[in-house]
């Protein structure tokens, strides 16, 4: 899967665009429940290293139950949001500067899950693909987002527990490792859903490495 890289990289070639649309068509899911609490967006772009997904690292805040964790752009529902898709897009705009017009198509509802540390919540996850290189995406709210980075899905390393270097900082749950960053909990569950619904994206199966 070759795409243009560097400063002159533009929109994906037509064949990549067609492949993305066909792959995402398999990711459709039943409509999210109307009583959702929050929504997140898994944003993809093609690259020479495979499909990449955008992550944020949340800022360290005592009031944030996911403080310091790697996550997808997203957040709680606003009363003005018409549905969970709008919540996901609005939050991605506020956190990383996403322009919804730069997506290949409208985000696909992937799954609605209850976070393990807040079982009363219902968080809808969406999947979408950029039609450009996403170079302008960066933290727009430093008090909420400390970092924005792209990770090639095939290069995410699944582990059954946190690697030794991270042990003690995070609970003993499965997750994915990428360049020293630990992706676990709700985000890892969404990633696993992406891998199972769209296997062509090349995401390794979760929890296949031990300590």
Secondary structure, DSSP 8 states (H G I E B T S, - for coil): -----STT--S--HHHHHHHHHHHHTT------TT--EEEEEEEEEETTEEEEEEEEE---TT-TTTT-EE-EEEE--TT-SSHHHHHHHHHHHHH---GGGBSSS-EEEEEE--TT-TT--EEEEEEEBSS--TT---S-TTTEEEEEEEEGGG-EEESS--GGGBTTB-S--EEEETTEEEEHHHHHHHHHHHHH-GGG----TT-S--
